Amino acid sequence: MNVLETEWWTLAVPPEWWADSEEDSILIGDRDDVGCIEISTLHKDEGEFDQRALANIAESETDNSLDWRQVTLGEFSGLTSHYIEEDTAIRQWYVASGSMLLFITYSCDEDNGGMDDAAVDELLDTLMLVEPAAVE
């Protein structure tokens, strides 16, 4: 198992998956090219994200009226939903820990929808916060 580490969080990536960083996000895909996870990290200048704030963000950022449900991914908690758009199966998460929000999407061809769900759930459940370095 490889560990992907950003400045703010870590994630265990199984050998059958790859990871790459883009300008504003991290991409993680399975080597069979079934689907791809994209993770964007946002920070609040003041205060922390609560469930109401996450619900407001999720509702305002999606065009569809989605059925959101509670979810915990490692050390993050928030909301998740799924839908089909233009022959693409999409799963979304808005999860937070303190003042950090992760927006996560997993997408694949509609025909492959559900195929990687268990693997994606297991992978995302390894999300951990990076402990701040001790200041001497």
LUMKE-215657 format. One record per residue (C-alpha): residue number from 0; residue in one letter; chain; x, y, z negated. Coordinates in nm, 4 decimals, padded with zeros to 6 digits. Each point is the difference from the previous one (the first is absolute). Example, Ala and Ser with C-alpha at 12.3 -4.5 7.8 and 13.67 -1.06 7.14 Angstrom:
// residues 2
   i aa ch       xx       yy       zz
   0  A  A  01.2300 -00.4500 -00.7800
   1  S  A  00.1370  00.3440  00.0660
//
This chain:
// residues 136
   i aa ch       xx       yy       zz
   0  M  A  00.0000  00.0000  00.0000
   1  N  A  00.1371  00.3408  00.0970
   2  V  A -00.0770  00.3088 -00.2068
   3  L  A -00.0914  00.3168  00.1841
   4  E  A  00.0887  00.2975 -00.2175
   5  T  A -00.1000  00.3587  00.0647
   6  E  A  00.0749  00.2983 -00.2197
   7  W  A -00.3291 -00.0556 -00.1887
   8  W  A -00.1102 -00.3642  00.0292
   9  T  A  00.1143 -00.3524  00.0872
  10  L  A -00.1668 -00.2864  00.1809
  11  A  A  00.1027 -00.3641  00.0454
  12  V  A  00.0066 -00.0869  00.3701
  13  P  A -00.0043 -00.3713  00.0913
  14  P  A  00.2567 -00.1198  00.2573
  15  E  A -00.2727 -00.0479  00.2620
  16  W  A -00.0720  00.3749 -00.0096
  17  W  A  00.2120  00.2973  00.1125
  18  A  A  00.0099  00.3586 -00.1307
  19  D  A  00.1018  00.3275  00.1608
  20  S  A -00.0312  00.3650 -00.0930
  21  E  A -00.1567  00.2612  00.2226
  22  E  A  00.0030  00.3772 -00.0583
  23  D  A -00.2755  00.0124 -00.2619
  24  S  A -00.0788 -00.3648 -00.0622
  25  I  A  00.1238 -00.3549 -00.0417
  26  L  A -00.1030 -00.2687  00.2504
  27  I  A -00.0124 -00.3677 -00.0963
  28  G  A -00.0988 -00.2695  00.2456
  29  D  A -00.0046 -00.3740  00.0292
  30  R  A  00.2524 -00.1515  00.2389
  31  D  A -00.2844 -00.1709  00.1911
  32  D  A -00.1285  00.3470  00.1018
  33  V  A -00.3451 -00.0709 -00.1426
  34  G  A -00.0307  00.3290 -00.1880
  35  C  A  00.1743  00.2968 -00.1566
  36  I  A -00.0153  00.1789 -00.3356
  37  E  A  00.0663  00.3745 -00.0193
  38  I  A  00.0647  00.1701 -00.3345
  39  S  A  00.0075  00.3769 -00.0532
  40  T  A  00.0955  00.1540 -00.3335
  41  L  A -00.1529  00.3263 -00.1217
  42  H  A  00.0656  00.1923 -00.3208
  43  K  A -00.2177  00.2361 -00.1977
  44  D  A  00.1743  00.3183 -00.1152
  45  E  A -00.1851  00.0031 -00.3309
  46  G  A -00.1982 -00.2595 -00.1901
  47  E  A -00.0815 -00.3577  00.0873
  48  F  A -00.2313 -00.1721  00.2444
  49  D  A -00.3131 -00.1399 -00.1647
  50  Q  A -00.2635 -00.2280  00.1507
  51  R  A -00.2290  00.2916  00.0900
  52  A  A  00.2811  00.1752  00.1898
  53  L  A  00.0794 -00.3239  00.1857
  54  A  A -00.3670 -00.0489  00.0915
  55  N  A -00.0214  00.3582  00.1298
  56  I  A  00.3148 -00.0436  00.2088
  57  A  A -00.1147 -00.3363  00.1391
  58  E  A -00.3421  00.1358  00.0966
  59  S  A  00.1409  00.3167  00.1591
  60  E  A  00.2744 -00.1778  00.1970
  61  T  A -00.2163 -00.2652  00.1664
  62  D  A -00.2460  00.0548  00.2818
  63  N  A -00.2059 -00.3060 -00.0880
  64  S  A -00.2253 -00.0454 -00.2990
  65  L  A  00.1963 -00.2800 -00.1643
  66  D  A -00.0677 -00.2246 -00.2954
  67  W  A  00.2892  00.0791 -00.2370
  68  R  A  00.0872 -00.2332 -00.2868
  69  Q  A  00.2436  00.0159 -00.2912
  70  V  A  00.3413 -00.1604  00.0459
  71  T  A  00.3287 -00.0366 -00.1852
  72  L  A  00.3228 -00.0444  00.1953
  73  G  A  00.2928 -00.0621 -00.2330
  74  E  A  00.0369  00.3150 -00.2103
  75  F  A -00.2444  00.1998  00.2145
  76  S  A -00.3793  00.0100 -00.0124
  77  G  A -00.2658  00.1533  00.2191
  78  L  A -00.2365 -00.0873  00.2834
  79  T  A -00.0049 -00.2269  00.3033
  80  S  A -00.2275 -00.0550  00.2977
  81  H  A  00.0059 -00.1576  00.3452
  82  Y  A -00.1637  00.0534  00.3384
  83  I  A  00.0257 -00.0709  00.3729
  84  E  A  00.0847  00.2799  00.2425
  85  E  A  00.0615 -00.0422  00.3736
  86  D  A  00.0812 -00.3745 -00.0217
  87  T  A  00.2326  00.0593 -00.2986
  88  A  A -00.0575 -00.1388 -00.3492
  89  I  A  00.1094  00.2603 -00.2544
  90  R  A  00.0440 -00.0249 -00.3768
  91  Q  A  00.0679  00.3174 -00.2012
  92  W  A  00.1120  00.0736 -00.3534
  93  Y  A  00.0261  00.3218 -00.1967
  94  V  A  00.1916 -00.0916 -00.3149
  95  A  A  00.1704  00.2193 -00.2552
  96  S  A  00.2235 -00.0049 -00.3010
  97  G  A  00.0215  00.3307 -00.1849
  98  S  A  00.0659  00.2799  00.2484
  99  M  A  00.0922 -00.2365  00.2860
 100  L  A -00.2513 -00.1148  00.2617
 101  L  A  00.0664 -00.2741  00.2521
 102  F  A -00.2118 -00.0121  00.3137
 103  I  A  00.0324 -00.3484  00.1468
 104  T  A -00.1477 -00.1433  00.3183
 105  Y  A  00.0242 -00.3477  00.1455
 106  S  A -00.1135 -00.0449  00.3585
 107  C  A -00.0147 -00.2887  00.2447
 108  D  A -00.2013 -00.1117  00.3007
 109  E  A -00.3610 -00.0704 -00.0928
 110  D  A  00.0522 -00.3624  00.1091
 111  N  A  00.2716 -00.0355 -00.2673
 112  G  A -00.2022  00.1747 -00.2723
 113  G  A  00.0296 -00.1818 -00.3308
 114  M  A  00.2907 -00.2172  00.1163
 115  D  A  00.2613  00.1838 -00.2117
 116  D  A -00.2315  00.1265 -00.2772
 117  A  A  00.1392 -00.2300 -00.2709
 118  A  A  00.3616  00.0723  00.0985
 119  V  A -00.0649  00.3766  00.0130
 120  D  A -00.1720 -00.0079 -00.3412
 121  E  A  00.2896 -00.1968 -00.1504
 122  L  A  00.2577  00.2348  00.1524
 123  L  A -00.1788  00.3184 -00.1155
 124  D  A -00.0459 -00.1425 -00.3493
 125  T  A  00.3777  00.0319 -00.0469
 126  L  A -00.0123  00.3830  00.0104
 127  M  A  00.2018  00.1328 -00.2944
 128  L  A  00.1025  00.3478 -00.1052
 129  V  A  00.3665  00.0935  00.0137
 130  E  A  00.1134  00.0971 -00.3472
 131  P  A  00.1452  00.3539 -00.0027
 132  A  A  00.3748  00.0039 -00.0489
 133  A  A  00.1092  00.0875 -00.3509
 134  V  A  00.1349  00.3521 -00.0258
 135  E  A  00.3219  00.0243 -00.1986
//
